[in-house]
Amino acid sequence: MTAKRILMGNEAIAFGAMKAGLQVASGYPGTPSTEVMETIASHASKYGIYAEWATNEKVALETAVGAAYSGANTLVTMKQVGLNVASDPLMSLSYIGVKGSLVILVSDDPGPHSSQTEQDTRAFGHFSNIPVLDPSTPQEAYDMAKLAFKLSHEMEIPVILRTTTRVSHGCADVITEDIEQAGRDIEGYVKEPRWTIFPKLTAQRHP
């Protein structure tokens, strides 16, 4: 069933991720991204989701990556300057790919209102060869969160969901759907060459 509710953009992203079958979420707090993980954490026990705050953005991304290598549907959250911290593993991800799904939620801060810089994550997406979805309303944020998980699973690569302060903190009517319990059918990590960051394997994965 569907329902209409007033949601902040970040809350809409969280509900979209949970509707998409989110199993593991990891993040590092920072305005304007924080409410995504806060919302997921407040519903984690209800829907069987593992959610944690990480030591920093690199650790958060690598936690989500490890779960995605094992076949889980994963989300990592951070703000735009945090993507600088996570950029080392990010650059290899489009070549290595994932087995489950991996959505990288990055909230940009044009203005800036609460950040040192006004970085545009869309440039990072181009730099790292990772597709970027860019919602302009809370409803699009909800819909694109679901789409990001679908694309990541089908293409076996990470997908960046990029928002801005006004989308993340703006509130609007959002049509949502019932959320089901997170599945436990995760294959687990299988040791194989594809998970090795090695020049020859990277070149083979390039196409």
C-alpha positions as CSV (number, residue, x, y, z in Angstrom):
1,M,0.0,0.0,0.0
2,T,1.0,3.6,-0.5
3,A,0.8,6.5,1.9
4,K,1.4,10.3,1.6
5,R,3.5,11.8,4.4
6,I,5.5,15.0,4.9
7,L,9.2,14.0,4.8
8,M,12.5,15.8,4.8
9,G,14.5,14.9,1.7
10,N,17.0,12.9,3.9
11,E,14.1,11.0,5.5
12,A,12.7,10.3,2.0
13,I,16.1,8.8,1.0
14,A,16.1,6.6,4.0
15,F,12.6,5.3,3.4
16,G,13.5,4.7,-0.3
17,A,16.6,2.8,0.7
18,M,14.6,0.6,3.1
19,K,11.9,0.0,0.5
20,A,14.7,-1.1,-1.9
21,G,15.7,-3.9,0.5
22,L,18.6,-2.2,2.4
23,Q,20.4,-4.7,4.6
24,V,23.6,-2.9,5.8
25,A,24.1,0.9,6.3
26,S,27.2,2.7,7.4
27,G,27.9,6.4,7.6
28,Y,29.8,9.3,9.1
29,P,27.7,12.2,10.4
30,G,27.9,15.6,8.8
31,T,25.3,18.2,7.8
32,P,23.5,18.0,5.4
33,S,23.6,14.2,5.3
34,T,23.1,13.1,8.9
35,E,19.4,12.5,9.0
36,V,19.6,9.7,6.4
37,M,21.5,7.4,8.9
38,E,19.5,8.7,11.8
39,T,16.3,7.7,10.2
40,I,17.6,4.3,9.1
41,A,19.0,3.7,12.6
42,S,15.7,4.5,14.2
43,H,14.0,1.8,12.0
44,A,16.8,-0.7,11.9
45,S,15.6,-3.1,14.6
46,K,12.0,-3.1,13.1
47,Y,13.1,-4.1,9.6
48,G,16.2,-6.2,10.5
49,I,18.8,-3.7,9.1
50,Y,22.4,-3.5,10.4
51,A,23.3,0.2,10.8
52,E,26.3,1.8,12.3
53,W,28.2,5.1,12.5
54,A,31.8,4.7,11.4
55,T,35.1,6.2,12.6
56,N,35.4,8.2,9.4
57,E,34.1,8.2,5.8
58,K,36.7,5.9,4.5
59,V,35.9,3.3,7.1
60,A,32.2,3.8,6.4
61,L,32.7,3.2,2.7
62,E,34.9,0.1,3.2
63,T,32.4,-1.4,5.6
64,A,29.6,-1.0,3.0
65,V,31.9,-2.3,0.3
66,G,32.8,-5.4,2.3
67,A,29.1,-6.2,2.8
68,A,28.4,-5.5,-0.9
69,Y,31.1,-7.9,-1.9
70,S,29.2,-10.5,0.2
71,G,26.0,-9.9,-1.7
72,A,24.2,-7.5,0.6
73,N,22.3,-4.4,-0.4
74,T,24.3,-1.6,1.2
75,L,24.2,2.2,1.7
76,V,27.0,4.5,2.9
77,T,26.3,8.2,3.8
78,M,28.5,11.3,4.1
79,K,28.7,14.9,3.1
80,Q,30.7,16.3,0.2
81,V,34.0,16.9,2.1
82,G,33.7,13.4,3.5
83,L,34.0,12.0,0.0
84,N,37.6,13.4,0.0
85,V,38.4,11.1,2.9
86,A,36.7,8.1,1.2
87,S,38.2,8.8,-2.3
88,D,41.0,6.2,-2.1
89,P,38.7,3.1,-2.1
90,L,36.1,5.0,-4.3
91,M,38.5,5.2,-7.2
92,S,38.8,1.4,-7.5
93,L,35.2,0.6,-7.1
94,S,34.0,1.1,-10.7
95,Y,36.6,-1.4,-11.8
96,I,36.1,-4.0,-9.0
97,G,32.3,-3.7,-8.9
98,V,30.0,-5.3,-6.3
99,K,28.0,-8.5,-6.0
100,G,25.0,-7.1,-4.0
101,S,24.4,-3.4,-4.4
102,L,26.1,-0.3,-3.1
103,V,24.6,3.2,-3.0
104,I,26.9,6.1,-2.0
105,L,24.8,8.9,-0.6
106,V,26.7,12.2,-0.7
107,S,25.1,15.5,0.4
108,D,26.6,18.6,-1.2
109,D,26.4,22.0,0.5
110,P,26.1,24.9,-2.0
111,G,26.3,28.2,-0.2
112,P,28.0,26.8,1.8
113,H,25.8,26.7,4.9
114,S,27.8,24.3,7.1
115,S,30.9,23.2,5.2
116,Q,34.4,24.3,4.4
117,T,33.9,24.0,0.6
118,E,31.2,23.9,-2.1
119,Q,32.4,20.8,-3.9
120,D,30.2,19.3,-6.6
121,T,30.0,15.5,-6.2
122,R,28.9,15.2,-9.9
123,A,32.6,15.9,-10.8
124,F,33.7,13.1,-8.4
125,G,31.3,10.8,-10.2
126,H,32.9,11.6,-13.6
127,F,36.3,11.3,-12.1
128,S,35.7,7.8,-10.6
129,N,33.6,6.5,-13.5
130,I,30.6,6.0,-11.2
131,P,27.0,7.1,-12.3
132,V,25.4,9.9,-10.3
133,L,21.7,10.4,-9.6
134,D,20.7,14.0,-8.8
135,P,17.2,14.4,-7.3
136,S,15.6,17.9,-7.1
137,T,12.7,17.2,-4.7
138,P,12.1,14.9,-1.7
139,Q,9.8,12.7,-3.9
140,E,12.6,12.4,-6.5
141,A,15.0,11.6,-3.6
142,Y,12.7,8.7,-2.5
143,D,12.3,7.4,-6.1
144,M,16.0,7.8,-7.0
145,A,17.1,6.0,-3.8
146,K,15.1,3.0,-5.0
147,L,16.4,3.3,-8.6
148,A,20.0,3.6,-7.3
149,F,19.8,0.2,-5.7
150,K,18.2,-1.3,-8.8
151,L,20.9,0.1,-11.1
152,S,23.7,-0.9,-8.8
153,H,22.5,-4.5,-8.6
154,E,21.9,-4.8,-12.3
155,M,25.2,-3.2,-13.4
156,E,27.2,-4.6,-10.5
157,I,28.8,-1.2,-9.8
158,P,28.3,1.4,-7.1
159,V,25.9,4.3,-7.8
160,I,26.2,7.7,-6.2
161,L,23.1,9.5,-5.0
162,R,23.9,13.2,-4.8
163,T,21.8,15.7,-3.0
164,T,22.1,19.3,-1.9
165,T,21.3,21.1,1.3
166,R,18.0,22.3,0.0
167,V,16.9,18.9,-1.2
168,S,18.2,17.1,1.9
169,H,16.6,19.5,4.4
170,G,13.5,20.6,2.4
171,C,10.2,19.1,3.4
172,A,7.4,18.0,1.1
173,D,4.6,15.5,0.5
174,V,6.2,12.2,-0.4
175,I,4.3,9.1,-1.6
176,T,5.9,6.1,0.1
177,E,5.2,2.3,0.0
178,D,5.1,-0.3,2.7
179,I,8.5,-1.6,3.8
180,E,9.2,-5.3,4.1
181,Q,11.6,-7.0,6.5
182,A,15.2,-7.0,5.2
183,G,16.2,-10.3,3.7
184,R,18.8,-12.5,5.2
185,D,19.7,-14.4,2.0
186,I,23.2,-13.0,1.7
187,E,25.6,-15.4,-0.1
188,G,28.6,-14.3,1.9
189,Y,32.1,-13.4,0.7
190,V,33.6,-15.8,-1.9
191,K,37.3,-15.5,-2.4
192,E,38.0,-15.0,-6.1
193,P,40.4,-12.9,-8.2
194,R,37.7,-10.3,-9.1
195,W,38.0,-8.6,-5.7
196,T,41.7,-8.0,-6.1
197,I,42.8,-4.5,-7.0
198,F,45.5,-5.5,-9.5
199,P,46.6,-3.7,-12.7
200,K,45.9,-6.7,-15.0
201,L,42.5,-7.3,-13.5
202,T,41.7,-3.6,-13.5
203,A,42.5,-3.4,-17.2
204,Q,40.3,-6.4,-17.9
205,R,37.4,-4.8,-16.1
206,H,37.9,-1.4,-17.8
207,P,35.4,-2.0,-20.7
